[in-house]
Each structure stands twice: as structure tokens, then as C-alpha cells.
Amino acid sequence: MFCIAPALLYGTLGEPYWRNFCKLVRGIQLICQHSIMRSELCDAHIFLTEWPIEFEELYCRRYAPRLHFVRPCVHQVAHLTQQAVKKGPPICYSQWTMERTIGNLGQEIRQHSNPYANLSCEGVRRCQANALKAMVPTLCPEKAPFPSTSIDIGGGYVLLRKRDARSIFPNGLAARAISDYLGHMGKVKIQRWARLRLPNGQIARTAWRELLRPPEKIRPACFVKVHTYLLQVLQ
């Protein structure tokens, strides 16, 4: 919904509806960061206050008899940025964080004869560990954002392993595409990389490595299904 839906719905939704949806997506993406710059918070406030007004105009024309079609959560979105100033980013206190914490604590239960006391002790230990990390940050050093084997090529793009051990000469359609991009027809040696991190945080994977795995070991959640419709014109 807040990641690939704008691309999938482009050309399917009417442009006014698609633009309105993109305002919601961009605002939620900005507000759900663990740290938000002031300029980003201002942008999120604009998007998330414009979205509900346009939503009502597009879908119910702001008619009072149709007000029941607009759910309360539509109006709640407009207050997210104000609450972020008071309480911090919503991602830190949202239900997703609480559900993940409940799940993690549940996995740590080892005394099934008295699970609630065991859960309480595990919660206390978690709080103690978090308090120590907050008071002495050096106990939990920050990890590098990318592996040491990656290469930052700028513009938010990062090449991730695996990689060819040595350079190769591409052939077929790959060689033609590279030549067209570079603007000359000479042979060029390249090194293939298995993955590319995009500026939006998604990881693009290449068929070069993915096709080496058996079908049951490939994660289908990463797939995007594309439907192509061919229209035959009868003359």
C-alpha cells in the first residue's frame, strides 16, 4: 500500500485520484521514519492535511448526507504531524511496534508452567537493557548502513553482492543495451552484481542470480505480476 501501490496504480486510477493517493503515501512514508527532519515534517504536514480534504471532495463531494462514508481514520491522519512534535515519530509508539514487542517477548517465554510471571521478568530485563543502552550508548555501537562489500554509486543507489569474480564481455541483448546506453558499439568488460538497493529502500534482484535457485527457494513475495493486454485492430 505505501511502497509499490503508486507504481501499480499509475494509469489505472484516474489522475486526480492517483495524485490524491500519492499525497497520502508520501506523507505516511515521511512520518513513519525513526528520525524526521524539520523540513520533512513540514512536507508531511502539507501532504497529510491536503489529502483528507481532497479525499472527501473526490469520493463524496463533502456532502453531509454522505459523511458516514468517510471513516474517522481519514481525519486522524491530519493530526499525525502535530502529535509527532509532541510525542516523536509515530513509528515509535504505533501498534506495529507494540505488536512486534509482544511477539518478541512471547518468543522469550521458557517457563510454560507460569508464563505470565516469566513474561513479566523478560519485560523487566528488556527495559533494563534499553535503559543501559540509553545511558551508555557505547554499549550498543551503531552498525554501518551497508555491508563493507557494497559500493555506493550515488543518487541513493547501492550495489550489493554477490558479484562476478572477474570481468566478462556481455553478449546478446545485454551487450546491445549497454552499447546503446554508452553510445558506442565497442566491446566493454563488465562485472555483474546480484542486487541493487534503490533510493526508496527496496532491493532489486537480478535474474542472473535468482534463476540459479530452485523455484521453492525463491521468495515470491518479491515478485510483481505484470499483465499485458494485446488489442487487435480489425480493418
PyMOL commands that set and color helices and strands:
alter all, ss='L'
color gray80, all
select helices_A, chain A and resi 5-9+15-31+38-59+64-69+72-87+90-92+95-107+115-135+137-139+172-182+207-210+215-217+220-222
alter helices_A, ss='H'
color red, helices_A
select strands_A, chain A and resi 151-154+157-163+193-197+203-205
alter strands_A, ss='S'
color yellow, strands_A
deselect
rebuild
show_as cartoon
